[in-house]
């Protein structure tokens, strides 16, 4: 069977885009993958899928991104897609307090359905609507630090910080993966030489996702 | 288009409120705030949908309000389902047909007629919108399994390639196709042509819908067979422009989903 298989990448990372409906998830995705923005975009029903390949520290990384419907009805359908995701892009709308307050609910969703080591980038979207702001940047930063998330304010409309946010989360995932690979290699080497039985705690490598709020 | 003033409203108020309010808005409580929230929810999701663009071009506020009323009333009469994003897309072709009737008297009754038809059209598939029924025999997963079985019965090679080789589960594409009766997959004109076939078919709308969905897969078989997971998913989530008459002919020739009964294609 002839396959049109794309092998031109070093790493393939699955990312889920989550957050309340109307916060701009689909436009963040279209801005990142196609450099497009649509003011009249329709509601996402179920999930939509897109990819983009980019360079992370010299490696070619392909991001497979699942954009999910935000409405409550679709929650059970979309949470099935969290499995296997190494990153989550959690979006709220800086002009809507409620969408920020619901970040906790989304974190709970991730805890319930996603891998515990998932890397989370929280994005306060629609930063172009500063005059309608209902969530201060500081509130975002405080929450991000408390929950150990990366954080940026973004504007899909103005293409502000969208690439940076994805670059940040993909770099963070890459670091964790490469550290794990290194640790695994060392562990293998250690077992090969029985005299040097140093224990390497692999799970430590994912502990450093906290702190380092990326907003500047 | 959904005009400059509307786009402002939607951008500012956004369906975010809808998402947030859905749980809190109990339409059984007929208090003003509940109704207002439900109304706002419907309104925000009613505007600015791409499939509606042609319709909305022609629309004045009165017509937008009529669509809002229909969806609001439906939500109130179905408190266990309420308003679900996407219902507006199912309503749009119906409302378009009635409101553009050349008979003025008929056009004047578009709101009531559309409501009645919308309710009847959804009567055998409204459970697809209900999260509590997702895993029941009438829920969306069961219908998606039927689509899978139908494909298997009609083209096992393609079925095998999609579900096993490339692991493209029907849920990834069929969920939207089925819940929204294909309204997001084709332009309005094509949707109306497909719906003529769905509505006039003796097997019923849902049965014919599954056949059309299956035919959509068969019509792009060669692309699907040469695609991997990513290529196939992108193709199915952005279905290419095809000849609708040909699609419907293929759909009509599809044999029913019974393993003991095969029509040769």
HADDOCK unambig.tbl for C-alpha pairs under 7 A between the chains (distance, minus, plus):
assign (segid A and resid 2 and name CA) (segid B and resid 226 and name CA) 5.60 0.50 0.50
assign (segid A and resid 3 and name CA) (segid B and resid 226 and name CA) 4.99 0.50 0.50
assign (segid A and resid 3 and name CA) (segid B and resid 227 and name CA) 5.76 0.50 0.50
assign (segid A and resid 3 and name CA) (segid B and resid 228 and name CA) 6.20 0.50 0.50
assign (segid A and resid 4 and name CA) (segid B and resid 226 and name CA) 5.77 0.50 0.50
assign (segid A and resid 4 and name CA) (segid B and resid 227 and name CA) 5.15 0.50 0.50
assign (segid A and resid 4 and name CA) (segid B and resid 228 and name CA) 5.88 0.50 0.50
assign (segid A and resid 5 and name CA) (segid B and resid 228 and name CA) 5.65 0.50 0.50
assign (segid A and resid 20 and name CA) (segid B and resid 16 and name CA) 5.69 0.50 0.50
assign (segid A and resid 20 and name CA) (segid B and resid 19 and name CA) 6.06 0.50 0.50
assign (segid A and resid 21 and name CA) (segid B and resid 15 and name CA) 5.61 0.50 0.50
assign (segid A and resid 21 and name CA) (segid B and resid 16 and name CA) 4.55 0.50 0.50
assign (segid A and resid 21 and name CA) (segid B and resid 19 and name CA) 5.39 0.50 0.50
assign (segid A and resid 22 and name CA) (segid B and resid 14 and name CA) 4.98 0.50 0.50
assign (segid A and resid 22 and name CA) (segid B and resid 15 and name CA) 4.45 0.50 0.50
assign (segid A and resid 22 and name CA) (segid B and resid 16 and name CA) 4.31 0.50 0.50
assign (segid A and resid 23 and name CA) (segid B and resid 16 and name CA) 6.11 0.50 0.50
assign (segid A and resid 39 and name CA) (segid B and resid 7 and name CA) 7.00 0.50 0.50
assign (segid A and resid 40 and name CA) (segid B and resid 48 and name CA) 4.94 0.50 0.50
assign (segid A and resid 40 and name CA) (segid B and resid 49 and name CA) 6.25 0.50 0.50
assign (segid A and resid 40 and name CA) (segid B and resid 50 and name CA) 6.72 0.50 0.50
assign (segid A and resid 41 and name CA) (segid B and resid 48 and name CA) 6.89 0.50 0.50
assign (segid A and resid 41 and name CA) (segid B and resid 49 and name CA) 6.29 0.50 0.50
assign (segid A and resid 41 and name CA) (segid B and resid 50 and name CA) 6.63 0.50 0.50
assign (segid A and resid 42 and name CA) (segid B and resid 48 and name CA) 6.80 0.50 0.50
assign (segid A and resid 42 and name CA) (segid B and resid 49 and name CA) 4.65 0.50 0.50
assign (segid A and resid 42 and name CA) (segid B and resid 50 and name CA) 6.09 0.50 0.50
assign (segid A and resid 43 and name CA) (segid B and resid 85 and name CA) 6.48 0.50 0.50
assign (segid A and resid 43 and name CA) (segid B and resid 86 and name CA) 6.98 0.50 0.50
assign (segid A and resid 45 and name CA) (segid B and resid 86 and name CA) 6.88 0.50 0.50
assign (segid A and resid 45 and name CA) (segid B and resid 176 and name CA) 5.96 0.50 0.50
assign (segid A and resid 46 and name CA) (segid B and resid 175 and name CA) 6.74 0.50 0.50
assign (segid A and resid 46 and name CA) (segid B and resid 176 and name CA) 6.64 0.50 0.50
assign (segid A and resid 47 and name CA) (segid B and resid 172 and name CA) 6.97 0.50 0.50
assign (segid A and resid 49 and name CA) (segid B and resid 234 and name CA) 6.89 0.50 0.50
assign (segid A and resid 70 and name CA) (segid B and resid 19 and name CA) 6.69 0.50 0.50
assign (segid A and resid 71 and name CA) (segid B and resid 19 and name CA) 4.71 0.50 0.50
assign (segid A and resid 72 and name CA) (segid B and resid 19 and name CA) 6.17 0.50 0.50
assign (segid A and resid 73 and name CA) (segid B and resid 84 and name CA) 6.95 0.50 0.50
assign (segid A and resid 73 and name CA) (segid B and resid 131 and name CA) 5.66 0.50 0.50
assign (segid A and resid 99 and name CA) (segid B and resid 16 and name CA) 6.80 0.50 0.50
